[in-house]
């Protein structure tokens, strides 16, 4: 049945404009975007009652967020180990627990993280972890658009191909909510021998690449010592960028790296809160954009953030660039909102996502603006970016299907998910610090 959302301010993200109107959609696609009430009322009348009218209650309708970098199942490790350096954090805290994780634990952790994202207006996320089949299962159950990152490092690569082929068989040909990327963990955990085989595999199956890249000074030093290259040069020379690539972090880049990334069309997931919390540094976002590199936004995993809130990510991205440049004009609100929507869609090669227009896929959210922090509203986009919160999200549609209604998840109930998570934590014997 055709659905139409009325009584909303629409932020289409096709260009910098907002207007009062209505959005109709059917079979997952937007079929009408109208300004004012007249056209919408006529549309409803012509359908002679064969339409479901959804009252937007004077809220704001905008495209769902695209979270470009995540390790969603790490919700199980949220706030388990904080404020310690990266290597002891990984080796003493995270890896010992991950070694004990079963696919079922990964599924439960993914459900919790996906619930958090949907309730905060994220409609697509790009993951990277082990047992991604379980992340897909959780995504499908809750109605999230899920981009799997089939992860490996040198030690796990021998098992990668068979596992990846199984998932390609299952999801590769469908045009559903699940799609696939190949995810080499990072330049410092993947040798040239592993990456050469991985590139051949990606080419054979036409997979996008999703990877960590140039995240810390330590990584830059290691790769320079091993190969006398920057991490970007290392990946370029092995052919990774021949595939469409999303590179997470990119905090430390030479000008020559940025030229390479631009020339190969590498997109970046900027993850400001993770970079700040882990003390990694500040990514040169403005400079990357000036070079013509497409930069979207991601949260990174909930163990290094510690939430999956794209609203906070937008604000952090904006403020961080302004303060480091001592320039308040850098990355204005509309550019930031583009990073969380349009640029994410571009990184995924999905022109049908990230905007509200006829023919686009119906992934969007409706914001409840009846909150003190939304008044007054001199500028809708500035209020969204500088004042909006995940808890303002009232309704969410993915592929034309309602997945959040009146701030409640439709695919499961939260207390059920909390119980499953508690059981997983008990099984994993994660001690509280
Ligand atoms: Zn990451």
Boltz pocket constraint, residues with backbone or C-beta under 6 A from the ligand:
constraints:
  - pocket:
      binder: B
      contacts: [[A, 69], [A, 70], [A, 71], [A, 212], [A, 248], [A, 300], [A, 301]]
      max_distance: 6.0
